[in-house]
Amino acid sequence: MFIRATKTKNKETGQVYTTHRLVESIRTEKGPRQRIVMYLGEVTLEKSKWRALAKILEAKLSGQQELFEADESISVAADNAYEFYDQYKKLKADKQNRKEQQEIVPVDIATISHTDCRSLGPELVGHHAWQSMGFNEILKQCGLTAKQRALAEATVVGRLVAPGSDLSTWRWLSKQTALPELLSYSLGNVGKDSIYETTDLLLSHKEHLENSLYDKACKHFPSDQYIFLYDLTNTYFEGQCKNNDFAHRGKSKEKRSDCPLVTLALVVNQQGIIVNSHIYKGNQSEPETLNDVLERFEKSHPNQLPLFKPTLIMDRGIATKSNLLAIKEKGYDYVVIQRRAAEKDYIQEFKNIQSTFDCIDGRQESVFVKKLPVKEGKTSCEVLCWSEGREAKEQAMDEKKEQHFIEDLTKLKQSINKGYLKEKHKIEQRIGKLKTRYSAIAQYYQINIVVNEKEKTALELTWEQKTTREQRKTLTGCYVIETSHANKTAEEIWHLYMTLTQVESAFKSLKTDLGLRPVFHQLAHRTKAHLFISVLAYHLLSFIELSLREHGDHRHWGTLRSVLSTHQRSTIIFTDEQDDIHHIRISGTPETIHREIYKNLDISVFQRRRHEKIGRRV
């Protein structure tokens, strides 16, 4: 046997391609002939080694092994050639199968149309995440039937793909999605009450679902760190919610003080995977929730805690003295920003940032940190931090507040000068309201009322900046981290604290991508169920994003969902020469952007072609 090079010219482009084949000489009745044994693709090996390559390939074909080890370049070329030939044989067999199974029908092209277009791309990815996370096995453990499991998947994947109310999920399931075709159980003619019943059923198994899903996620995405991030957010209701125990007025994170609120608490790990969640009233005090959350975690993970306890990372809203004391008593490590304005105690250090602090490398915006020695009698340490980005943000906020504060003082002054406002006690009331509204800025101003002592009326209003205003400018962008990890460097502690962005990212995804806001339900148990479905959908979202991140794709789910939405499933209609009307249910051919996502997630494109004749044309 020997290797032969063959040149082929592309008639359209004129480009010449060279391919290689393994050939043998045989005797026939018509004389010696050459027969192609293997198609090798393109062989890049130098020509002087082709003979050795042919011998190796001949030995492999006959099932023999080489006595002597071949040159590495020849062995690699042989492996590549064999791989190409296997692929060639597979393609040839597929082509033969298609030829045997093909059904050729003459078609009246004027009758070709399509109908029943349904979204497929996002559903394929959501269905894959559902199966990979083992949702069905977990729900079996909870005693759910096949129909209930199918409804559960439709409800949760519906929140992932088309976030909204339970009613909108039912409409989506009925008219907009190909998800029912992916399920093993038929969901034909599902009523809207089934969606409500399913959300209630899933809520009743909340603890088992959250614990099992967290364990599954940790197996998929193991980590050598054991960090828990804790924070709270709230969302608002549409309507008065008079019979809803969770609906209370409070400080809205979204500036919706006109609506009643409900609070969601999340514990996530450093990768953004939800450990557990809990729902509180809208006016819930953040610091009061920590002990409750720790008790729930210790109850749900009793086997883990004797071995190792996580490091808790929290925002300053939760880091009260009593909470830090409770954390220490329970034996947890922690990283927090101090609740009080501790940076004021270190103003001299912050004045010398450039010379005495260490700069954290590899960031677009400058960050400087300095670790302070552990104080006598304490086990925790403090890290002073200054961030260029934080300074710019706080500066912009301060300037805006200060501008509005001065504008309102000027309006009050004009009212006094024009004689509209003369009584001192009324002016003091107005000033008090301004100080309440602009409390962060008003403390840096001295406001004086010039009074006519004889007539007891106000003549003028004046104000001036206090010297402490300059101190505030010095401390803009500064903060102090307290931690029990006294053995770590300043940079390591800062990086630990910055993992808190994972829980902030989780809240953003829940609100923006998973329909957490607003809440339309007027009853408390329906509210809990609505929020819990969003939490379950987030488990799918985090699995998808983390899986893609391993392949270098860092896009968020909102972008992925938009990209995948153009991959659809539809029914093709046409009439043949016998006037028979054909309906073919088929999935669209994925575009390149779809195939990349499916490949990274190891998803096989759903085909399930269905062909039927539904009648004859009159």
C-alpha positions in Angstrom: 0.0 0.0 0.0 1.1 3.6 -0.6 -0.2 7.2 -0.1 -1.4 9.2 -3.1 -2.0 12.9 -3.2 -5.0 14.1 -5.3 -5.6 17.8 -6.3 -9.1 19.1 -6.6 -10.1 22.5 -7.9 -13.1 24.4 -6.7 -14.9 25.6 -9.9 -16.5 28.6 -8.2 -13.5 30.0 -6.3 -10.7 28.5 -8.3 -8.9 27.3 -5.2 -7.0 24.1 -5.4 -7.3 21.6 -2.5 -4.9 18.6 -1.9 -6.3 15.5 -0.3 -4.6 12.1 0.4 -5.6 8.5 0.1 -4.2 5.1 1.1 -4.1 3.1 -2.1 -3.3 -0.5 -2.9 -2.5 -2.2 -6.2 -4.7 -5.2 -7.2 -4.9 -7.6 -10.2 -8.1 -7.7 -12.1 -9.2 -9.4 -15.3 -8.4 -6.2 -17.1 -4.9 -6.0 -15.6 -3.4 -4.2 -12.6 -5.6 -1.5 -11.0 -5.4 0.8 -8.0 -8.0 0.6 -5.3 -8.7 3.3 -2.6 -8.5 1.7 0.8 -8.8 4.8 3.1 -9.5 8.5 2.7 -7.0 10.3 4.9 -8.0 14.0 4.4 -5.0 16.3 4.3 -1.7 14.7 5.4 0.8 17.4 6.6 3.6 14.9 7.2 6.7 15.3 5.0 6.7 13.1 1.9 9.8 11.1 2.9 7.7 9.6 5.8 4.7 8.6 3.8 5.9 5.1 3.2 6.3 4.5 7.0 2.8 6.0 7.5 1.3 3.7 4.9 2.9 0.7 6.8 1.4 1.7 10.1 -2.1 2.3 8.6 -1.9 -1.1 6.8 -1.0 -2.8 10.1 -3.9 -1.1 11.8 -6.3 -2.2 9.1 -5.2 -5.8 9.4 -5.3 -5.7 13.2 -1.6 -6.1 13.7 0.6 -4.2 16.1 4.0 -2.6 15.2 7.0 -4.4 16.8 9.0 -1.2 16.9 7.7 2.2 18.1 7.3 4.6 15.2 8.5 8.2 15.0 6.1 10.5 17.1 5.2 12.6 14.1 4.3 9.5 12.1 2.2 8.1 15.0 0.3 11.4 15.3 -0.3 11.5 11.6 -1.6 7.9 11.7 -4.0 8.8 14.5 -5.3 11.9 12.7 -5.8 9.9 9.5 -7.7 7.1 11.3 -9.9 9.7 13.0 -10.6 11.4 9.7 -11.5 8.0 8.1 -13.8 7.1 11.0 -15.6 10.4 10.5 -15.8 9.8 6.8 -17.3 6.3 7.2 -19.9 7.8 9.7 -20.9 10.5 7.2 -21.1 7.9 4.4 -23.3 5.6 6.5 -25.5 8.6 7.5 -25.9 9.5 3.9 -26.8 5.9 3.0 -29.4 5.8 5.8 -30.9 9.0 4.6 -31.1 7.6 1.1 -32.8 4.5 2.3 -35.3 6.4 4.5 -36.0 9.3 2.2 -39.5 9.8 1.0 -39.7 11.8 -2.2 -43.0 13.5 -2.9 -43.8 15.8 -5.8 -44.9 19.1 -4.1 -47.1 21.9 -5.4 -44.8 24.8 -4.3 -47.6 27.3 -4.4 -49.2 25.6 -1.4 -46.1 25.6 0.9 -46.7 27.5 4.1 -45.9 27.2 7.8 -47.9 27.6 11.1 -47.8 27.0 14.8 -44.4 28.6 15.3 -43.2 28.1 18.9 -40.0 29.1 20.8 -37.5 26.3 21.1 -34.0 27.6 21.8 -34.4 29.0 25.4 -36.6 26.0 26.3 -33.9 23.5 25.1 -31.4 25.1 27.4 -33.8 25.3 30.3 -34.8 21.7 29.8 -31.2 20.6 29.7 -30.5 22.5 33.0 -33.6 20.9 34.6 -32.3 17.4 33.7 -28.7 18.1 34.7 -29.7 19.5 38.1 -31.7 16.3 38.7 -35.0 18.1 39.4 -37.1 15.1 38.4 -35.3 12.8 40.8 -35.6 15.3 43.6 -39.4 15.7 42.9 -39.8 11.9 42.8 -38.4 11.9 46.4 -41.1 14.4 47.3 -43.8 12.1 46.0 -44.8 14.0 42.9 -46.5 12.1 40.0 -45.2 12.2 36.4 -47.9 14.8 35.5 -47.0 17.0 38.5 -43.3 16.8 37.6 -44.1 17.9 34.1 -46.2 20.8 35.3 -43.4 21.7 37.8 -40.9 21.9 34.9 -43.3 23.9 32.8 -43.8 26.4 35.6 -40.1 26.8 36.6 -38.8 26.8 33.0 -41.6 29.2 32.1 -40.4 31.7 34.8 -36.8 31.3 33.3 -37.9 31.8 29.6 -40.9 34.1 29.9 -40.9 35.7 33.3 -44.2 37.0 34.6 -47.2 36.1 36.7 -48.6 32.6 37.0 -51.4 33.6 34.6 -48.9 34.8 32.0 -47.0 31.4 32.4 -50.2 29.5 31.5 -50.7 31.7 28.4 -47.1 31.1 27.4 -47.4 27.4 27.9 -50.6 27.3 25.8 -49.7 29.4 22.9 -46.0 30.4 22.7 -43.6 27.6 23.6 -42.4 24.2 22.3 -41.6 23.1 25.8 -44.6 20.6 26.0 -43.0 18.7 23.0 -39.8 18.3 25.0 -41.6 16.7 28.0 -42.2 13.0 28.5 -45.7 13.7 29.8 -48.4 15.3 27.7 -49.7 18.6 29.0 -52.5 19.1 26.5 -55.4 21.3 27.7 -53.8 22.3 31.0 -56.0 24.7 32.9 -54.6 27.9 34.6 -55.5 26.5 38.0 -53.0 23.7 37.5 -50.2 26.4 37.5 -51.3 27.8 40.8 -51.7 24.3 42.3 -48.2 23.4 41.1 -46.6 26.5 42.7 -48.3 25.7 46.0 -47.1 22.1 45.7 -43.5 23.1 45.1 -43.6 25.6 48.0 -44.7 22.8 50.4 -41.4 21.0 49.6 -39.2 24.2 49.8 -36.7 23.0 52.3 -36.0 19.6 50.6 -35.8 21.2 47.2 -33.3 23.9 48.3 -31.0 21.6 50.2 -31.0 19.0 47.3 -30.4 21.6 44.6 -27.6 23.2 46.5 -25.9 19.8 47.0 -26.3 19.0 43.2 -24.9 22.4 42.2 -21.9 21.9 44.5 -21.2 18.6 42.8 -21.3 20.2 39.3 -19.2 23.2 40.4 -16.9 22.2 43.3 -14.9 24.8 45.1 -12.1 24.7 47.7 -13.6 27.8 49.4 -16.5 27.7 51.8 -18.0 31.2 51.8 -21.6 32.3 52.3 -22.9 35.7 51.3 -26.0 37.1 53.0 -28.1 40.0 52.0 -31.8 41.1 51.6 -33.8 42.9 49.0 -37.4 43.8 48.6 -39.9 44.0 45.8 -43.2 45.7 45.5 -46.9 44.7 45.1 -49.4 45.9 42.6 -52.6 46.6 44.5 -53.4 47.3 48.2 -52.9 43.7 49.5 -55.1 44.3 52.5 -55.3 40.6 53.3 -51.6 39.8 52.7 -49.5 39.5 55.9 -46.3 40.1 54.0 -47.3 43.4 52.4 -46.0 46.3 54.5 -44.7 49.8 53.8 -41.0 50.1 54.2 -37.9 51.5 52.6 -38.0 50.3 49.0 -34.7 49.4 47.3 -36.4 50.4 44.0 -37.7 53.8 45.3 -41.3 52.4 45.2 -42.4 53.9 48.5 -45.9 54.2 47.0 -46.4 50.5 47.2 -46.5 47.8 49.9 -43.4 45.6 49.9 -42.2 42.1 50.6 -38.6 41.2 51.6 -36.5 38.3 50.2 -33.4 37.1 52.1 -30.8 35.0 50.2 -27.8 33.1 51.2 -25.5 32.3 48.3 -22.0 30.8 48.0 -19.0 32.5 46.3 -20.1 31.2 42.9 -23.6 32.7 43.2 -25.4 29.4 43.9 -28.3 29.8 46.3 -27.9 28.0 49.6 -31.3 28.9 50.9 -33.9 31.7 50.9 -36.5 33.1 53.2 -39.4 35.6 52.8 -40.1 38.3 55.4 -42.6 41.2 55.7 -41.9 44.3 53.8 -41.0 46.3 56.9 -38.6 43.7 58.2 -35.4 45.1 60.0 -32.4 43.6 58.2 -30.2 43.0 61.3 -32.9 41.0 63.0 -33.0 38.3 60.3 -29.4 37.0 60.8 -30.0 34.7 63.7 -33.1 33.2 62.1 -31.1 32.5 58.9 -28.2 30.9 60.8 -30.6 28.7 62.7 -32.2 27.5 59.5 -28.9 26.7 57.9 -27.7 24.8 60.9 -30.9 22.8 61.0 -30.8 22.0 57.3 -27.0 21.1 57.1 -26.3 19.4 60.5 -23.7 17.0 59.0 -21.5 19.7 57.5 -21.1 22.1 60.4 -19.1 19.8 62.7 -16.5 19.4 59.9 -16.1 23.0 58.8 -18.1 26.3 59.1 -18.4 28.8 56.3 -17.1 32.4 56.3 -20.0 34.8 56.4 -19.8 37.9 54.3 -22.4 40.6 54.8 -23.1 44.2 54.0 -23.0 46.9 56.6 -26.8 47.0 57.0 -26.6 43.6 58.8 -23.3 44.0 60.7 -24.5 45.2 64.0 -22.5 44.7 67.2 -25.0 42.1 68.5 -24.9 40.2 65.2 -21.1 40.1 65.1 -21.2 38.9 68.7 -23.6 36.1 67.7 -21.4 35.1 64.8 -18.4 34.8 67.0 -20.2 32.8 69.6 -21.4 30.3 66.9 -17.8 30.0 65.7 -18.2 31.4 62.2 -15.5 33.5 60.5 -16.8 36.7 58.9 -15.9 39.6 56.6 -18.1 42.8 56.9 -18.0 46.6 56.4 -18.4 48.2 59.8 -21.9 49.6 60.3 -20.7 52.8 62.0 -18.6 55.3 60.0 -15.4 53.8 61.2 -13.3 55.6 58.5 -13.6 58.8 60.6 -11.3 57.2 63.1 -8.5 56.8 60.5 -8.6 60.1 58.7 -4.9 60.6 59.1 -4.2 57.2 57.4 -6.6 58.0 54.6 -4.7 61.3 53.9 -1.6 59.3 53.0 -3.2 56.7 50.7 -0.7 56.9 47.9 2.4 56.5 50.1 1.3 54.0 52.8 -1.4 51.8 51.2 -0.9 48.9 48.8 -2.4 49.1 45.3 -4.4 46.0 44.1 -3.1 45.1 40.6 -5.2 44.0 37.6 -8.1 46.4 38.0 -9.3 49.2 35.7 -10.2 51.4 38.7 -7.6 51.9 41.4 -8.1 50.2 44.7 -5.7 50.8 47.7 -5.8 48.8 50.9 -3.9 48.8 54.2 -4.2 46.1 56.9 -4.0 47.4 60.5 -2.4 45.4 63.3 -4.7 43.4 65.5 -5.7 45.4 68.5 -4.9 44.2 72.0 -7.6 41.9 73.4 -9.2 41.4 70.0 -9.0 38.5 67.5 -10.4 40.4 64.5 -8.5 42.9 62.3 -9.4 45.9 60.2 -8.5 46.7 56.6 -8.6 50.3 55.4 -9.8 50.6 51.7 -10.1 53.3 49.2 -11.7 52.8 45.8 -11.5 55.2 42.8 -14.9 53.9 41.5 -16.6 54.2 44.9 -15.2 57.7 45.3 -16.6 58.8 41.9 -20.0 57.3 42.8 -20.2 58.9 46.3 -18.9 62.2 45.0 -21.6 62.3 42.3 -24.3 61.4 44.9 -23.0 64.1 47.4 -22.9 66.8 44.7 -26.4 66.0 43.6 -27.8 66.1 47.1 -25.8 69.2 48.0 -27.1 71.0 44.9 -30.7 70.2 45.8 -30.1 71.2 49.4 -28.7 74.6 48.4 -31.6 75.1 46.0 -34.2 74.5 48.7 -32.4 76.8 51.1 -32.3 79.5 48.5 -36.0 79.1 47.9 -36.6 79.4 51.6 -34.4 82.5 51.8 -36.3 84.1 48.9 -39.6 83.5 50.8 -38.2 85.3 53.8 -36.8 88.2 51.8 -40.2 88.7 50.0 -42.0 88.7 53.3 -44.0 85.6 52.6 -42.5 83.8 55.7 -41.7 85.8 58.8 -42.4 83.7 61.9 -39.3 82.2 63.3 -40.8 78.9 64.5 -42.3 78.2 61.0 -38.9 78.9 59.4 -37.3 76.5 61.9 -39.9 73.8 61.0 -39.0 74.2 57.3 -35.3 74.0 58.1 -36.0 70.9 60.2 -37.7 69.2 57.2 -34.8 70.1 54.9 -32.3 68.6 57.4 -34.3 65.4 57.6 -34.6 65.2 53.8 -30.9 65.9 53.2 -29.5 64.4 56.5 -26.2 63.2 54.8 -25.4 66.8 53.6 -27.2 69.1 56.1 -24.8 68.0 59.0 -22.0 69.8 57.2 -23.8 73.2 57.1 -24.4 75.8 59.8 -27.8 77.5 59.1 -28.6 80.9 60.9 -31.8 82.9 61.0 -31.3 86.7 61.4 -34.2 87.9 63.6 -35.6 91.4 64.3 -35.6 91.3 68.1 -38.1 94.2 68.4 -40.7 92.7 66.1 -39.7 89.1 66.6 -39.7 88.5 62.8 -37.1 86.9 60.5 -35.1 89.2 58.4 -32.6 87.0 56.7 -31.4 83.4 56.3 -27.7 82.5 56.0 -25.7 79.3 55.8 -22.0 78.3 55.6 -20.0 75.1 55.3 -18.5 73.6 58.5 -14.9 72.6 58.5 -16.0 69.0 58.8 -17.2 69.2 55.2 -13.5 69.0 54.0 -13.1 65.9 56.2 -16.1 64.4 54.4 -14.4 65.0 51.0 -11.2 63.4 52.3 -13.1 60.2 53.3 -15.1 59.9 50.1 -14.6 56.5 48.6 -13.1 55.2 51.9 -14.4 52.3 54.0 -13.2 49.9 56.7 -13.5 46.1 56.5 -13.6 44.1 59.7 -12.7 40.3 59.6 -11.9 37.4 61.8 -9.3 36.3 59.1 -6.4 38.0 60.8 -3.9 35.7 59.1 -4.8 36.8 55.6 -3.3 39.7 53.6 -5.1 43.0 53.0 -5.6 42.0 49.3 -7.0 38.6 50.2 -9.5 40.1 52.6 -10.6 42.7 50.1 -11.1 40.0 47.4 -13.2 38.0 50.0 -15.4 41.0 50.7 -15.9 41.7 46.9 -17.5 38.3 46.5 -20.5 40.0 48.0 -21.2 41.1 44.4 -22.4 37.6 43.7 -25.5 38.0 45.9 -26.1 41.4 44.3 -25.9 39.8 40.9 -28.4 37.1 42.1 -30.9 39.8 43.2 -30.4 41.6 39.8 -31.1 38.4 37.9 -34.1 37.6 40.0 -35.6 41.1 39.4 -34.6 41.7 35.8 -34.6 38.2 34.3 -36.9 36.0 36.4 -40.0 38.1 37.1 -39.5 38.7 40.8 -41.1 42.2 40.5 -43.8 43.2 40.7 -45.9 40.8 42.8 -49.5 40.7 41.7 -50.8 38.2 44.3 -53.0 39.5 47.0 -52.7 36.5 49.3 -49.7 35.6 51.5 -49.2 32.0 50.5 -49.5 32.9 46.8 -46.8 35.6 47.4 -44.4 33.1 48.9 -45.0 30.6 46.0 -44.4 33.4 43.4 -41.1 34.3 44.9 -40.0 30.7 45.4 -40.6 29.8 41.7 -38.3 32.7 40.9 -35.7 31.2 43.3 -36.0 27.8 41.6 -35.7 29.4 38.2 -32.5 31.0 39.4 -31.0 27.6 40.1 -31.4 26.8 36.4 -30.0 30.2 35.5 -26.9 29.8 37.6 -26.3 26.3 36.2 -26.5 27.6 32.7 -24.2 30.7 33.3 -21.6 28.7 35.3 -21.5 25.9 32.7 -21.0 28.4 29.9 -18.4 30.3 31.9 -16.3 27.2 32.0 -16.1 27.5 28.2 -15.2 31.2 28.2 -18.8 32.4 27.5 -19.5 35.1 30.1 -22.9 36.4 28.8 -25.8 36.7 31.2 -29.0 34.9 30.8 -30.9 37.9 29.4 -28.5 38.1 26.5 -28.5 34.3 25.9 -32.3 34.1 26.0 -32.5 36.9 23.3 -30.0 35.1 21.1 -31.7 31.7 21.4 -35.2 33.1 20.9 -34.8 32.9 17.1 -34.5 29.1 17.1 -38.0 27.9 16.8 -40.2 24.9 16.0 -43.0 25.1 13.4 -45.3 23.1 11.2 -44.7 23.0 7.4 -47.8 22.6 5.2 -47.9 21.6 1.6 -50.0 19.7 -1.0 -48.6 16.9 -3.2 -49.6 15.9 -6.7 -52.3 13.7 -5.4 -53.9 16.7 -3.6 -53.0 15.2 -0.2 -52.3 17.9 2.4 -49.1 17.2 4.5 -48.2 18.6 7.9 -44.6 18.2 9.0 -43.7 19.3 12.5 -40.0 20.2 12.5 -37.4 22.2 14.4 -35.5 24.9 12.6 -31.9 24.5 11.7 -29.8 26.1 14.4 -27.7 29.1 13.4 -24.0 29.4 14.2 -24.7 31.4 17.4 -27.2 28.8 18.5 -24.8 25.8 17.8 -22.0 27.4 19.8 -24.2 27.6 22.9 -25.6 24.1 22.4 -22.1 22.7 21.9 -20.8 24.3 25.1 -23.7 22.9 27.1 -23.5 19.5 25.4 -27.1 19.7 24.1 -28.3 17.6 21.2 -30.6 19.6 18.9 -34.2 18.4 19.3 -35.6 17.1 16.0 -38.5 14.7 16.5 -39.9 15.2 13.0 -43.6 14.4 12.8 -45.2 13.8 9.4 -48.9 13.2 8.8 -51.5 13.6 6.1 -54.4 15.5 7.4 -56.8 15.4 4.4 -57.2 16.2 0.7 -57.5 19.5 -1.1 -60.9 20.1 -2.6 
